[in-house]
Amino acid sequence: MRKSLGFVVLTGALAGCVPAETPPADIGGTCGALNWQHLVGQPRTAIGQITHEGPMRVIEPGMAVTMDYASGRMNVLLTENGRIEAITCG
């Protein structure tokens, strides 16, 4: 009885060590990012096609950005090669 109880406690403790998955990007929101997903993978110049009246920020790799969430703000994330990696709200 003691061995099996110890195993259950140890197994439960180890389960807490599994890293959490990164939450998915918010492509819904109120910024309309869902409408521009066809630009993912395109070069940076494709950003000019986006018509968004609210705030928009272009985020380059290693760039410092605020972590506040604004559902109406569009984020365009770029890769090291200057391609659009993701378009999200927030």
C-alpha positions in Angstrom: 0.0 0.0 0.0 2.7 2.5 0.9 4.7 1.8 -2.4 1.6 2.4 -4.6 0.6 5.6 -2.7 4.2 6.9 -3.0 4.1 6.2 -6.8 0.9 8.1 -7.2 2.2 11.1 -5.3 5.5 11.0 -7.3 3.7 10.7 -10.6 1.4 13.6 -9.7 4.3 15.8 -8.7 6.1 15.0 -12.0 3.0 15.9 -14.0 3.3 19.5 -12.7 6.8 19.7 -14.3 5.5 19.5 -17.9 5.8 22.9 -19.5 2.6 24.6 -20.5 1.8 25.0 -24.2 2.0 28.4 -25.7 -1.5 29.8 -26.1 -2.6 30.3 -29.7 -2.4 33.7 -31.2 -5.6 35.7 -31.1 -6.5 36.0 -34.8 -10.1 36.7 -33.9 -10.3 39.8 -31.7 -11.9 42.9 -33.1 -9.0 44.0 -35.3 -9.9 41.9 -38.3 -6.7 39.9 -38.4 -8.7 36.9 -39.6 -9.3 38.7 -42.9 -5.6 39.1 -43.6 -4.3 35.5 -42.9 -3.7 35.0 -46.7 -0.7 37.4 -46.3 1.2 35.1 -43.9 4.4 34.0 -45.6 4.4 37.0 -47.9 7.2 39.6 -48.0 7.1 42.6 -45.7 5.9 44.8 -48.6 2.5 43.0 -48.5 1.7 44.9 -45.3 0.7 47.8 -47.5 -2.3 45.8 -48.6 -3.8 45.8 -45.1 -6.5 48.3 -44.5 -7.0 48.8 -40.8 -8.3 52.0 -39.3 -7.2 51.1 -35.7 -3.7 50.9 -34.3 -1.3 48.5 -36.0 2.2 47.6 -35.1 4.8 45.7 -37.1 7.0 43.6 -34.9 10.4 42.5 -36.0 12.5 39.7 -34.4 14.1 40.9 -31.1 12.0 44.1 -31.0 10.8 45.2 -27.6 7.0 45.5 -27.5 4.5 46.2 -24.7 2.6 43.2 -23.3 -0.7 45.0 -22.9 -3.7 43.6 -24.7 -5.8 45.7 -27.0 -8.3 43.6 -29.0 -8.6 46.3 -31.7 -4.9 46.6 -32.3 -3.4 44.5 -35.2 0.1 43.0 -34.8 2.1 41.9 -37.8 5.0 39.7 -36.8 7.9 39.4 -39.2 10.6 36.7 -39.6 14.3 37.3 -39.7 14.0 37.2 -43.5 11.4 40.0 -43.6 8.4 37.7 -44.3 5.1 37.9 -42.5 5.0 35.2 -39.8 1.7 36.0 -38.2 -1.1 38.6 -38.1 -2.9 38.8 -34.8 -5.1 41.0 -32.6 -3.8 42.3 -29.4 
